[in-house]
Amino acid sequence: MTGPLLVTGGSGLLGSAVRELHPQAVFLTSADGDLRQFDIAKTLLEEIRPSRILHLAGSVGGVKANAGQNSRFFEDNALLNLSVLSAARALRIPRLVSMLSSCAFPLFADRTTTEEDLQTALPYDGNIGYGYAKRMLDFQTRLVAKDEGFAWTTLTPVTMYGPHDSFDSEEGHVVGSLIRRCWSAKTTGTPYVVWGSGQAVRQFVFARDVAHVALDAIEDNRESTTTVVAADSGITIRSLAETIADVMEYRGPIIFDPRQPEGVLIKRLQSTRFVSRFPAFRFTSLRNGLAETIRWFVEHASSVEAAGDRPSQNVFAERR
Ligand SMILES: NC(=O)c1ccc[n+]([C@@H]2O[C@H](COP(=O)([O-])OP(=O)(O)OC[C@H]3O[C@@H](n4cnc5c(N)ncnc54)[C@H](OP(=O)(O)O)[C@@H]3O)[C@@H](O)[C@H]2O)c1
């Protein structure tokens, strides 16, 4: 196998975790080119000549951003995935792993969702644009794998968190924004406000765990169907907020604001494939993962403040 591993979305939460584990890969960010455009994607692949691709780029938003802009999330992600996968097919790159999302799956009142449910009933309305683009990614991956005999597949991580997350208190994901708000409450005396009732149940997985699984999958994949990557069956947002407060040693009040969006009440995915595909893998506990994320956030708090969100990093553009 010649040619480097190429990682799209190299500045993101998951891309940064892959960079820690496999720094010799080539990492692309949007500064290297807008991958929604096929010509740009193809030119970059021709220049890099990768032997395998971890396609992690995505237009990702928190609960508020998604609900307000479903059409934009659909277009951005559908274009991005179509152009990267079509360029990879044109260059005949035989190994490619992409990321789906729990938002692509339907949810059921009476049972847990598994991988077999992916293309059945409609996904939750609040994220339907993003979710449907991810369904198309699943289809394109499986169809190309079948027609071309490529070892292409997808993973479906539940909500990720970790160092390099977006810590924007308004637009970020739940873990990053709660860490930011708890830290602000602790350091400035403002209230630690949690959106929604606190009763919603969500699953979280440490981004480094997903990076390990993705690097494993790119070398040794035999199936094009997706695999859910979930560390456990989930916790309430109240428990998450309290654990963050505990790890941060914040002793003040926690205020739940039911006027703010919290999304669907219970979102729970269970894998019927993970253990047989990755039998030796052991997940990081939520408490240990949160402790490491909070340590990273506190160390980088001033640059996160200055950048408004997260410190920027760009590798490929600087090398050219
Ligand atoms: N975060 C989660 O909880 C979660 C859960 C399940 C699945 N996923 C999926 O996992 C993947 C990685 O997620 P993440 O949280 O690491 O994402 P992220 O932190 O939001 O990073 C997104 C990455 O994609 C790049 N990107 C966005 N639009 C682009 C474009 N038009 N052209 C080129 N690059 C572009 C960004 O580059 P810039 O930084 O330069 O903008 C950034 O590197 C995504 O596909 C996401 O849908 C995420």
The ligand as a Gaussian input file, in Angstrom:
#p B3LYP/6-31G(d) Opt

LIG

0 1
 N      -19.338000      15.648000      16.903000
 C      -20.163000      14.639000      17.076000
 O      -20.711000      14.436000      18.157000
 C      -20.457000      13.699000      15.933000
 C      -21.256000      12.566000      16.181000
 C      -21.488000      11.672000      15.131000
 C      -20.922000      11.882000      13.894000
 N      -20.161000      12.991000      13.688000
 C      -19.541000      13.141000      12.365000
 O      -18.150000      12.909000      12.556000
 C      -17.387000      13.741000      11.678000
 C      -16.405000      14.568000      12.494000
 O      -17.143000      15.384000      13.413000
 P      -16.432000      16.515000      14.274000
 O      -17.266000      16.720000      15.478000
 O      -14.981000      16.236000      14.383000
 O      -16.659000      17.778000      13.331000
 P      -16.140000      19.259000      13.587000
 O      -15.374000      19.341000      14.848000
 O      -17.313000      20.175000      13.417000
 O      -15.134000      19.490000      12.373000
 C      -15.613000      19.523000      11.073000
 C      -14.441000      19.459000      10.138000
 O      -14.915000      19.477000       8.791000
 C      -14.245000      20.502000       8.064000
 N      -15.143000      21.040000       7.054000
 C      -16.409000      21.507000       7.232000
 N      -16.926000      21.925000       6.053000
 C      -15.963000      21.717000       5.112000
 C      -15.887000      21.965000       3.709000
 N      -16.933000      22.485000       3.048000
 N      -14.735000      21.660000       3.068000
 C      -13.690000      21.125000       3.738000
 N      -13.705000      20.848000       5.068000
 C      -14.827000      21.156000       5.747000
 C      -13.897000      21.543000       9.107000
 O      -12.825000      22.370000       8.658000
 P      -12.624000      23.847000       9.302000
 O      -12.258000      23.653000      10.736000
 O      -11.526000      24.431000       8.503000
 O      -13.940000      24.545000       9.130000
 C      -13.479000      20.643000      10.283000
 O      -12.159000      20.193000      10.106000
 C      -18.409000      14.571000      10.888000
 O      -18.649000      13.938000       9.656000
 C      -19.655000      14.512000      11.760000
 O      -20.829000      14.636000      10.952000
 C      -19.907000      13.900000      14.678000

